[in-house]
């Protein structure tokens, strides 16, 4: 396995002899709703049962959407739920250098390549393949896999387009990354530990990150994607147990691959049930799901919220 990152803020995640470390990591691009309450309360409950630390992380890497008043609202909502957390609070926007360092290491391994393609160009390429009768595989979220438009660009063209200031993302060559990961783990599989209960039996899950194709690791507009940032943050903060919704369960496969490549230990994972609306759709900020603040203004108590999310 490669050595732990040389950058001072990138440490191995679960190799500490200290207490368990858990985290709740919302994005400040909308108000918290009942689904967030379930995640925060589940994480808090696990931390209490394990005698561990409860961290709050603000995932504001997308600075164009993050809002300061929403960060203040997150603090207010969690305090109202009678939750407390360790200080200081990590904000992703203050750690871009760490993400660049992790991406640099992946580039040095020859695992990242620049992709200048726009979303419309990718959609057009996928549509053209399907029009010819070519089956296009889809990722676990149902999106078509990247069709490899710029996977094999000549170095001269890459240099020219960069010199012209053309925006580009960095994608993971997943086939090459899998070959390297298998050598590093001396195994044909990547695994992680899943827990249904903090003190219950463990399940060993086989990760299949190739299902995501050549995923974006560094976005065009910020120096990381969610996948890279969350792996680096969990390692930096020594997170030992990740509790998050089942909508992120498949992403754990890709995160496990990045952990192996970067030399980070894997946390234990618990993916809890989701809170859904009357139509069976998961609650979401973009869907206008009723916020905790709105519920509070209607007279709801913290006990009401716990009952609402099934944690009474």
BAGUVEX-507739 format. One record per residue: x negated, z, y negated of N, C-alpha, C in turn; residue in three letters. Coordinates in steps of 0.02 Angstrom, whole numbers, padded with zeros to 5 digits, always signed. Atoms other than C-alpha are relative to their C-alpha. Example, Ala and Ser with C-alpha at 12.3 -4.5 7.8 and 13.67 -1.06 7.14 Angstrom:
! residues 2
-00045+00000+00059-00615+00390+00225-00045+00000-00060ALA;+00042-00003+00059-00684+00357+00053+00039+00037-00055SER;
//
This chain:
! residues 312
-00043+00000+00060+00000+00000+00000-00044+00000-00062UNK;+00041+00000+00059-00066-00036-00176-00004+00069-00030UNK;+00007-00067+00030-00129+00114-00274+00054+00014-00050UNK;-00047-00018+00052-00017+00209-00390-00022-00031-00065UNK;+00014+00036+00061-00004+00126-00559-00052+00036-00042UNK;+00053-00029+00041-00155+00152-00671+00026+00023-00068UNK;-00028-00020+00064-00045+00167-00825+00020+00073+00004UNK;-00010-00073-00005-00031+00353-00868+00072+00021+00009UNK;-00070-00021-00006+00160+00354-00873+00032-00024+00063UNK;-00030+00026-00062+00187+00266-00706-00026+00041+00058UNK;+00020-00045-00054+00181+00397-00570+00043-00012+00061UNK;-00040+00005-00060+00240+00402-00391+00062+00042-00006UNK;-00065-00032+00012+00422+00450-00380+00012+00063+00039UNK;-00024-00056-00041+00452+00565-00234-00056+00038+00033UNK;+00057-00032-00031+00279+00628-00196-00015+00069-00027UNK;+00011-00065+00030+00297+00790-00293+00021+00056+00046UNK;-00019-00059-00037+00304+00963-00216+00050+00042-00039UNK;-00045-00039+00042+00420+01021-00355+00072-00006+00024UNK;-00071+00002-00019+00610+01039-00352+00026-00072+00000UNK;-00031+00067+00003+00723+00888-00321+00016-00019-00072UNK;-00014+00026+00067+00751+00779-00474+00054-00053+00006UNK;-00055+00047+00000+00914+00688-00507+00013-00022-00072UNK;-00010+00025+00067+00970+00584-00654+00067-00036-00007UNK;-00059+00039+00020+01124+00514-00741-00024-00046-00055UNK;+00033+00049+00044+01081+00354-00833+00050-00050-00028UNK;-00049+00046+00029+01219+00277-00940-00031-00047-00052UNK;+00020+00047+00053+01202+00128-01057+00044+00011-00061UNK;-00040-00014+00060+01258+00159-01237+00029-00063-00032UNK;-00032+00060+00027+01356-00003-01255+00076+00005+00004UNK;-00071-00014-00003+01527+00076-01238+00009+00074+00015UNK;-00012-00071-00012+01608+00247-01221+00006+00014+00074UNK;-00006-00020-00069+01602+00342-01058+00073+00005+00020UNK;-00068-00005-00027+01757+00332-00948-00002+00043+00064UNK;-00005-00044-00059+01815+00420-00789-00050-00019+00054UNK;+00051+00020-00049+01697+00317-00681-00067+00031-00015UNK;+00062-00033+00020+01550+00384-00780+00004+00075+00015UNK;-00008-00072-00013+01621+00560-00764-00012+00015+00074UNK;+00011-00010-00072+01624+00542-00574-00074-00002+00016UNK;+00071+00006-00014+01443+00486-00573-00039+00060-00027UNK;+00036-00057+00030+01383+00622-00692+00015+00065+00038UNK;-00018-00061-00035+01479+00759-00603-00027+00002+00071UNK;+00029+00004-00067+01423+00700-00431-00074+00017-00002UNK;+00071-00014+00006+01243+00701-00487-00013+00073-00017UNK;+00007-00071+00018+01262+00872-00568+00013+00045+00060UNK;-00016-00041-00058+01344+00944-00412-00056-00002+00052UNK;+00056+00005-00048+01205+00877-00301-00060+00040-00025UNK;+00057-00037+00028+01073+00949-00418+00009+00075+00010UNK;-00013-00071-00009+01156+01120-00408-00009+00020+00073UNK;+00004-00016-00071+01169+01116-00217-00072-00003+00025UNK;+00069+00007-00023+00988+01060-00198-00048+00045-00038UNK;+00045-00040+00042+00920+01179-00329-00047-00042-00040UNK;+00042+00048+00034+00856+01030-00424+00012-00005-00074UNK;-00006+00013+00072+00838+00965-00601+00049-00057-00012UNK;-00048+00052+00020+00971+00860-00688-00025-00032-00064UNK;+00026+00036+00058+00903+00728-00806+00054-00047-00028UNK;-00041+00051+00033+00994+00620-00932-00048-00054-00026UNK;+00040+00057+00023+00920+00447-00962+00046-00048-00038UNK;-00038+00048+00039+00983+00328-01096-00029-00070+00013UNK;+00024+00067-00019+00969+00150-01030+00019-00049-00056UNK;-00013+00041+00060+00961+00063-01199-00051-00056-00006UNK;+00049+00054+00003+00839-00074-01151+00028-00061-00036UNK;-00032+00055+00036+00965-00200-01218+00016+00024-00070UNK;-00007-00029+00067+00939-00152-01399+00053-00036-00042UNK;-00050+00036+00039+01060-00286-01461+00070+00028+00011UNK;-00066-00027-00017+01206-00194-01378+00003+00076-00007UNK;+00001-00073+00004+01151-00012-01389+00021+00023-00070UNK;-00024-00027+00064+01233+00093-01525-00016+00074-00003UNK;+00020-00070+00008+01168+00258-01593+00060+00048+00004UNK;-00058-00046-00002+01342+00332-01616+00026+00009+00071UNK;-00021-00007-00070+01377+00298-01432-00046+00047+00038UNK;+00046-00048-00031+01222+00395-01382+00023+00070-00017UNK;-00025-00066+00020+01286+00542-01483+00065+00017+00038UNK;-00062-00011-00037+01455+00519-01397-00013+00019+00073UNK;+00019-00018-00069+01371+00525-01225-00018+00074+00004UNK;+00019-00071+00001+01292+00692-01269+00062+00045-00007UNK;-00060-00040+00013+01458+00757-01333+00045+00003+00061UNK;-00043+00002-00059+01557+00700-01180-00027+00042+00056UNK;+00030-00038-00055+01435+00776-01056+00001+00074-00014UNK;-00003-00071+00018+01427+00940-01151+00072+00026+00008UNK;-00070-00018-00008+01617+00943-01153+00018+00011+00073UNK;-00010-00009-00072+01614+00924-00963-00038+00061+00026UNK;+00038-00060-00017+01505+01081-00964-00062-00016+00042UNK;+00062+00019-00033+01350+00989-00905-00058+00011-00048UNK;+00061-00008+00040+01174+01026-00966-00055-00039+00035UNK;+00052+00043-00027+01016+00925-00940-00068+00019-00029UNK;+00068-00013+00023+00828+00938-00955-00016-00042-00062UNK;+00026+00035+00058+00745+00888-01118-00075-00013+00009UNK;-00033+00049+00043+00677+00775-01184+00038-00052+00041UNK;-00038+00054-00031+00799+00634-01144-00041-00064-00005UNK;+00037+00063+00000+00712+00474-01093+00044-00056-00026UNK;-00034+00060+00024+00764+00320-01191-00043-00061+00017UNK;+00037+00058-00022+00713+00153-01118-00032-00038-00058UNK;+00025+00039+00057+00690+00074-01289-00067+00027-00025UNK;+00063-00029+00021+00541+00191-01316-00056-00011+00050UNK;+00049+00007-00054+00450+00135-01158-00011-00073+00020UNK;+00010+00070-00015+00436-00054-01170-00071-00013+00027UNK;+00069+00010-00022+00247-00040-01146-00007+00013+00075UNK;+00003-00016-00071+00274+00037-00974+00028-00058+00043UNK;-00030+00057-00037+00386-00107-00918-00047-00060-00002UNK;+00047+00056+00004+00260-00234-00981-00058+00011+00048UNK;+00055-00015-00045+00124-00146-00882+00019-00014+00073UNK;-00022+00013-00068+00226-00152-00722+00008-00075+00013UNK;-00007+00073-00008+00267-00336-00750-00069-00033+00005UNK;+00068+00029-00004+00083-00372-00781-00029+00008+00069UNK;+00027-00010-00067+00038-00297-00614+00032-00048+00050UNK;-00034+00048-00045+00168-00405-00526-00026-00070-00012UNK;+00028+00065+00015+00101-00557-00617-00070-00008+00030UNK;+00067+00003-00028-00076-00516-00562+00002-00011+00076UNK;-00008+00012-00072-00012-00518-00382+00025-00071+00013UNK;-00026+00068-00009+00053-00694-00413+00072-00003+00020UNK;-00069-00005-00024+00233-00639-00386+00052-00020-00052UNK;-00047+00018+00053+00312-00685-00554-00017-00070-00026UNK;+00012+00065+00031+00335-00857-00630+00049-00009-00058UNK;-00043+00010+00058+00406-00913-00798+00056-00049+00015UNK;-00059+00043-00007+00580-00989-00800+00028-00011-00070UNK;-00024+00018+00066+00631-01081-00958+00073-00021+00001UNK;-00067+00027-00007+00801-01134-00891+00052+00044-00035UNK;-00056-00036+00030+00956-01087-00989+00054+00010+00052UNK;-00055-00012-00046+01113-01022-00907+00040-00063+00013UNK;-00038+00063-00009+01200-01188-00937-00038-00048+00044UNK;+00039+00044-00043+01057-01283-00856+00004+00023+00073UNK;-00005-00026-00068+01065-01169-00704+00069-00015+00029UNK;-00068+00016-00024+01254-01190-00692+00007-00073+00017UNK;-00004+00072-00013+01236-01378-00704-00037-00018+00064UNK;+00039+00014-00061+01103-01380-00567+00039+00022+00062UNK;-00040-00025-00056+01214-01275-00453+00059-00046+00012UNK;-00058+00045-00007+01364-01387-00488-00021-00066+00031UNK;+00024+00064-00028+01261-01542-00448-00014+00007+00075UNK;+00012-00011-00072+01207-01468-00281+00065+00003+00039UNK;-00064-00006-00035+01384-01423-00235+00037-00067+00001UNK;-00033+00066+00001+01447-01596-00288-00028-00046+00053UNK;+00030+00041-00053+01326-01671-00163+00014+00028+00069UNK;-00016-00030-00064+01395-01559-00028-00050+00050+00025UNK;+00050-00049-00020+01248-01440-00026+00028+00070-00010UNK;-00024-00069+00005+01298-01262+00012-00049+00042-00041UNK;+00041-00042+00043+01233-01144-00122+00012+00074+00019UNK;-00006-00071-00018+01199-00966-00065+00015+00042-00063UNK;-00019-00044+00055+01264-00823-00171-00030+00069+00011UNK;+00029-00066-00005+01193-00654-00212+00054+00051+00017UNK;-00051-00050-00019+01281-00490-00166+00055+00010-00052UNK;-00052-00004+00051+01376-00496-00331+00043-00062-00003UNK;-00039+00061-00003+01443-00668-00289-00024-00057-00044UNK;+00027+00052+00043+01338-00767-00413-00045-00047+00040UNK;+00044+00046-00036+01250-00925-00354-00073+00019-00008UNK;+00071-00014+00005+01067-00898-00314-00033-00052-00045UNK;+00039+00044+00043+00944-00972-00437-00027-00058+00042UNK;+00019+00058-00041+00910-01150-00376-00072-00021-00004UNK;+00072+00014-00001+00723-01143-00408-00023-00054-00048UNK;+00015+00054+00047+00720-01260-00559-00073+00001-00022UNK;+00067-00004+00030+00554-01197-00627-00049+00039+00044UNK;+00043-00038-00044+00478-01114-00475-00069-00031+00007UNK;+00063+00035-00013+00341-01245-00459-00023-00043-00059UNK;+00023+00037+00059+00307-01301-00638-00076-00004+00000UNK;+00072+00007+00008+00133-01368-00669-00025+00047-00055UNK;+00026-00047+00049+00022-01248-00765-00004-00030-00070UNK;+00004+00033+00065-00001-01376-00903+00067+00000-00036UNK;-00067+00000+00031+00186-01388-00932+00019+00070-00022UNK;-00014-00070+00019+00203-01199-00932-00036+00017-00065UNK;+00039-00015+00060+00064-01185-01062+00029-00035-00061UNK;-00027+00038+00056+00141-01320-01170+00065+00031-00025UNK;-00064-00027+00020+00314-01244-01168-00007+00069-00032UNK;+00013-00064+00032+00246-01072-01206-00028-00010-00070UNK;+00030+00014+00066+00143-01144-01350+00053-00023-00049UNK;-00055+00023+00043+00302-01224-01417+00049+00056-00017UNK;-00043-00057+00015+00382-01052-01422+00066+00000+00038UNK;-00062+00003-00037+00513-01092-01291+00012+00066+00037UNK;-00012-00065-00034+00595-00931-01227-00001-00008+00076UNK;+00001+00003-00072+00568-00891-01045+00009+00070+00029UNK;-00004-00062-00039+00610-00758-00917-00055-00003+00053UNK;+00046-00003-00057+00497-00702-00776+00041+00016+00062UNK;-00037-00009-00062+00571-00721-00602-00048+00020+00056UNK;+00038-00021-00058+00513-00644-00440+00003-00054+00053UNK;+00003+00046-00058+00455-00766-00306+00013+00043+00061UNK;-00020-00050-00051+00551-00669-00174-00031-00015+00068UNK;+00030+00016-00064+00481-00764-00025-00072+00026+00003UNK;+00070-00023+00002+00302-00727-00078-00002+00077-00003UNK;-00002-00072+00005+00349-00548-00123+00015+00032+00067UNK;-00016-00027-00065+00425-00519+00048-00060-00004+00048UNK;+00059+00005-00043+00269-00583+00135-00050+00055-00016UNK;+00047-00052+00020+00161-00464+00034+00026+00069+00019UNK;-00028-00066-00016+00279-00317+00058-00005+00015+00074UNK;+00005-00011-00072+00278-00340+00246-00072+00018+00020UNK;+00069-00019-00015+00089-00331+00246-00013+00071-00025UNK;+00012-00067+00028+00091-00177+00135+00032+00055+00041UNK;-00036-00051-00039+00216-00086+00245-00016-00004+00074UNK;+00016+00010-00071+00144-00149+00410+00064-00006+00041UNK;-00065+00005-00033+00323-00191+00456+00036-00063-00023UNK;-00040+00058+00020+00446-00334+00452+00060+00019-00041UNK;-00059-00022+00036+00575-00229+00363-00019+00049-00055UNK;+00005-00052+00052+00594-00123+00206+00059+00047+00011UNK;-00053-00048-00012+00694+00035+00226+00004+00052-00056UNK;-00008-00057+00044+00764+00176+00121+00049+00049+00032UNK;-00042-00052-00028+00855+00338+00156+00064+00007-00040UNK;-00065-00008+00032+01040+00349+00119+00031+00066+00023UNK;-00031-00065-00014+01134+00514+00109+00073-00001-00022UNK;-00070-00009+00020+01322+00543+00111+00012+00068-00030UNK;-00005-00069+00022+01296+00727+00077-00070+00025-00014UNK;+00069-00021+00017+01147+00812-00008-00033+00041+00055UNK;+00028-00042-00053+01125+00928+00141+00018-00026+00069UNK;-00022+00028-00063+01192+00813+00276-00052-00045+00032UNK;+00047+00043-00035+01111+00692+00398-00017-00062-00041UNK;+00023+00059+00036+01011+00546+00332+00012-00063+00041UNK;-00006+00065-00032+01039+00363+00370-00055-00044-00026UNK;+00053+00046+00021+00896+00239+00368+00030-00070-00006UNK;-00030+00065+00016+00952+00076+00287-00054-00052-00005UNK;+00047+00055+00006+00862-00089+00306+00017-00041-00063UNK;-00011+00038+00062+00843-00174+00137-00012-00075+00013UNK;+00007+00072-00006+00864-00362+00124-00001-00032-00070UNK;+00003+00023+00069+00806-00406-00051+00001-00076-00008UNK;-00001+00073+00005+00793-00592-00010+00070-00025-00016UNK;-00068+00020+00016+00982-00595-00031+00012-00010-00074UNK;-00006+00008+00073+00954-00589-00220-00036-00063-00025UNK;+00037+00059+00023+00845-00745-00223-00055+00020-00048UNK;+00053-00011+00049+00717-00762-00362+00030+00034-00062UNK;-00033-00038+00053+00790-00625-00472-00042+00004-00063UNK;+00035-00009+00064+00747-00606-00656-00028+00071-00002UNK;+00033-00065+00004+00622-00464-00675-00016+00017-00073UNK;+00010-00009+00072+00581-00488-00860+00046-00049-00035UNK;-00047+00043+00034+00720-00554-00970-00033-00037-00058UNK;+00026+00038+00056+00696-00678-01111-00002+00042-00064UNK;-00007-00035+00064+00748-00554-01245-00030+00070+00000UNK;+00030-00067-00005+00676-00388-01181-00051-00001+00057UNK;+00056+00004-00047+00520-00347-01078+00014+00026+00070UNK;-00017-00021-00068+00614-00300-00919+00073-00018+00013UNK;-00070+00001-00020+00774-00324-00823+00020+00071+00019UNK;-00022-00065-00025+00879-00178-00765-00039+00019+00062UNK;+00032-00015-00064+00796-00192-00594-00070+00028-00010UNK;+00068-00025+00011+00619-00170-00658+00001+00066-00037UNK;-00001-00060+00041+00662-00039-00788+00020+00061+00041UNK;-00024-00058-00037+00757+00074-00668-00051+00023+00051UNK;+00052-00019-00049+00618+00069-00538-00058+00036-00035UNK;+00054-00032+00038+00485+00111-00668+00022+00069-00025UNK;-00024-00064+00027+00592+00249-00745+00006+00053+00054UNK;-00006-00048-00054+00632+00331-00579-00068+00025+00022UNK;+00068-00020-00019+00447+00331-00536-00030+00046-00052UNK;+00029-00040+00054+00394+00398-00706+00029+00070-00001UNK;-00033-00064+00005+00521+00538-00700+00000+00040+00065UNK;+00003-00035-00063+00487+00585-00520+00067+00011+00033UNK;-00068-00007-00027+00668+00556-00469-00004-00002+00077UNK;+00001-00005-00073+00693+00608-00288+00066-00020+00032UNK;-00066+00017-00026+00881+00576-00268+00037-00040-00053UNK;-00038+00043+00045+00976+00432-00348+00073+00001+00023UNK;-00072+00003-00013+01166+00452-00355+00030-00049-00050UNK;-00030+00050+00043+01259+00301-00423+00055-00035+00040UNK;-00058+00030-00031+01412+00195-00386-00016-00053+00053UNK;+00008+00049-00053+01436+00080-00238-00010-00070-00027UNK;+00011+00066+00029+01433-00068-00356-00074-00015-00008UNK;+00072+00010+00005+01244-00042-00365-00035+00008+00067UNK;+00031-00011-00065+01216-00015-00179-00043-00059+00021UNK;+00038+00059-00021+01159-00194-00146-00064-00008-00041UNK;+00059+00006+00043+01037-00186-00293-00057+00043+00026UNK;+00052-00044-00028+00944-00048-00200-00049-00040+00043UNK;+00045+00042-00040+00874-00184-00085-00057-00028-00042UNK;+00050+00028+00044+00785-00266-00230-00045+00055-00029UNK;+00039-00056+00028+00731-00099-00303-00051+00025+00052UNK;+00047-00022-00051+00653-00050-00137-00059-00047+00006UNK;+00055+00048-00002+00551-00210-00136-00047+00012-00058UNK;+00043-00013+00058+00487-00176-00312-00039+00064+00008UNK;+00036-00063-00011+00443+00002-00264-00060-00010+00046UNK;+00055+00013-00047+00337-00059-00118-00055-00038-00036UNK;+00050+00041+00033+00250-00190-00225-00040+00040-00053UNK;+00032-00038+00054+00212-00066-00365-00030+00066+00024UNK;+00029-00061-00028+00161+00076-00249+00038+00063-00017UNK;-00041-00057+00016+00306+00190-00294+00036+00025+00063UNK;-00040-00028-00054+00386+00308-00169+00074-00011-00013UNK;-00072+00012+00007+00570+00280-00136+00038+00066-00005UNK;-00045-00057-00001+00699+00410-00188+00049-00005+00059UNK;-00058+00003-00044+00842+00455-00072+00058-00028-00041UNK;-00054+00033+00036+00999+00358-00117+00068+00023+00026UNK;-00071-00012-00017+01183+00404-00122+00041-00044-00046UNK;-00043+00044+00039+01309+00273-00177+00072+00023+00009UNK;-00066-00031-00005+01473+00357-00216+00056-00051-00011UNK;-00059+00042+00008+01648+00285-00217+00010-00016-00074UNK;-00014+00021+00069+01713+00198-00373+00071+00022-00019UNK;-00066-00013+00028+01859+00245-00484+00030-00067-00019UNK;-00032+00064+00013+01982+00100-00493+00064+00009-00041UNK;-00061-00002+00038+02129+00056-00603+00060-00016+00045UNK;-00060+00011-00039+02308+00020-00549-00002-00065+00039UNK;+00007+00064-00034+02257-00156-00498-00056-00001+00051UNK;+00054-00004-00049+02114-00097-00389-00067-00021-00027UNK;+00064+00020+00030+01978-00154-00510-00037+00062-00024UNK;+00039-00058+00022+01836-00034-00549+00004+00007-00076UNK;-00001-00012+00072+01838+00046-00720-00063-00030-00031UNK;+00057+00032+00033+01726-00044-00844+00011+00002-00075UNK;-00005-00001+00073+01687-00034-01029+00029-00065-00026UNK;-00022+00066+00025+01713-00221-01052+00074-00013+00014UNK;-00070+00008-00016+01885-00206-00973+00045+00046-00042UNK;-00038-00045+00043+01937-00076-01102+00027+00061+00035UNK;-00023-00060-00035+01954+00068-00979+00002+00059-00047UNK;-00010-00056+00046+02016+00225-01064-00060+00047+00002UNK;+00061-00039+00005+01870+00328-01125+00015+00075+00009UNK;-00007-00072-00004+01838+00513-01098+00021+00029-00067UNK;-00019-00025+00066+01852+00538-01285+00075-00008-00011UNK;-00071+00012+00009+02025+00459-01286+00041+00048+00043UNK;-00036-00047-00043+02079+00567-01138-00002+00070-00029UNK;+00006-00066+00031+02015+00722-01227+00048+00005-00060UNK;-00043-00001+00059+02110+00675-01385+00074+00005+00020UNK;-00069-00006-00025+02268+00664-01278+00014+00069+00029UNK;-00009-00068-00023+02240+00844-01225-00029+00016+00068UNK;+00030-00013-00065+02145+00825-01061-00055+00053-00006UNK;+00052-00050-00004+02030+00968-01012-00054-00023+00048UNK;+00051+00017-00050+01866+00959-00915+00027+00007+00071UNK;-00029-00008-00067+01963+01025-00764+00046-00059+00017UNK;-00043+00059-00012+02087+00881-00785-00042-00060+00020UNK;+00043+00057-00015+01944+00756-00781-00027+00007+00071UNK;+00024-00012-00069+01873+00835-00623+00055-00017+00051UNK;-00055+00016-00046+02044+00822-00542+00013-00075+00001UNK;-00012+00072+00005+02064+00643-00604-00048-00040+00045UNK;+00050+00037-00039+01904+00589-00516-00008+00029+00070UNK;+00001-00025-00068+01939+00690-00359-00052+00052+00014UNK;+00051-00051-00009+01814+00830-00388+00026+00068-00024UNK;-00029-00063+00023+01933+00972-00429-00028+00058+00041UNK;
//
